[in-house]
Structure formats: structure tokens, C-alpha cells
């Protein structure tokens, strides 16, 4: 177990989440099972999937399904954090932390998806 193949985000509003990842972030649907409220996107290094809380709770008891915001997801390094933030703001993405160069030499910015999942955009300035 030395690789992660899927990252599955649980959503309380499947249509809204799907629209955010397709229309706002521009991800292309790799597979969708509408009746199960499931959609997946093939990224360079893994599959990102969106699964409705209602459907997932039929697989795993609801008490084990964490609420959004309990983890941080980081995108691969971007060419320019500030430009990426500007581009996403035009599409309506709300940032919870504006771009900042961290003491360890990484420039970061943070936004949430409609369910509250926290995403980091980052670039190493110096190591």
C-alpha cells in the first residue's frame, strides 16, 4: 500500500459539487453513475471522485463519514499561485486564505469547494 489511486470527496449536494468541479475547476468527467450520485475525474496522478453522502452512507455507516474541512487537499505545484488565484476568482471561487509566502519557502493560497473541502494551491519559492 504505497500509492493512493482514488480520493473520494463526500458531498451533501451532488449536482452542486459536480458543477463546481466540472464548470469552475474545469475537470473532465472520466466516469459517472448518475443513479448513485457518483462522478470521477482522472487527474495526472489519481482519480478524484465525488460521491453523495446519501449513497455513501449505504456503504459505510453515517457515523464514520467525516464532515468536510477535516482534511486538506493539495494540488500539484502551479506555475504562478497569484495568477491561478486570480483566474479562479473570476470563476467565483471563494478563498479562505489569500496567497502568502510561508516561512518554509512555499507560496500558498486556500479555497473551499461548496461542501467545505479545503484545497491548497502551492508553489515552492525556495527550498
KAVENBEL-V651366 format. One record per backbone hydrogen bond with DSSP energy under -1.0 kcal/mol. CO is the residue of the C=O (numbers start at 1). NH is the residue of the N-H. If there is no record, write none. Layout:
# KAVENBEL-V651366
co=<CO,CO>
nh=<NH,NH>
This chain:
# KAVENBEL-V651366
co=<5,7,9,11,13,14,15,16,17,18,19,19,20,21,31,33,33,34,37,38,39,40,40,41,46,47,48,49,50,51,52,53,55,56,56,61,62,73,80,81,82,83,84,85,86,88,89,94,97,100,102,105,105,106,107,108,109,110,110,111,113,117,118,119,120,121,122,123>
nh=<47,49,51,53,17,18,19,20,21,22,23,24,25,27,40,36,38,37,52,33,50,30,31,48,43,7,41,9,39,11,56,57,58,59,60,64,65,120,84,85,86,87,88,89,90,93,92,112,110,108,105,125,126,102,123,100,121,96,97,119,116,113,73,111,75,109,78,107>
